[in-house]
Amino acid sequence: MTKRVLAAAGLFLSFAAIAQQGDSSYKGTISDSMCAAKHVGATDKDIACAQKCVKGGSPAVFVIGDKVYKIANQESVKEHIGHKVQITGVITGDTIRVDSVAM
């Protein structure tokens, strides 16, 4: 029985490692941490508010549905604050490392 448990655990860890290796693509909105999901509409007013908050020191975040992710590399999204985008990157926990951004 112990061998089965160890084999199952090894298999699970192998799949988890494979899942974390590659970049994935996600659609969502770049917002600011203070307002977050309030700006997912990406209207002119949303964009202006998100940009103002980021310039004021609020970190940019990536919103997908009702989930808000911290952005590990803030510089990668500075041109897209307030916009709906497609990000290629890796999500680990509640943080995304952005490799590319497309509108």
WOCORZI-V580540 format. One record per run of one state. SS is the DSSP state (h for helix, s for strand, l for the rest). FROM is the first residue (numbers start at 1). LEN is the number of residues. Records with the same first field share a line. If there is no record, write none. Layout:
SS = FROM-LEN  FROM-LEN
This chain:
l = 1-1  22-2  33-3  40-4  56-4  65-2  72-2  81-3  93-2  103-1
h = 2-20  36-4  44-12  74-7
s = 24-9  60-5  67-5  84-9  95-8
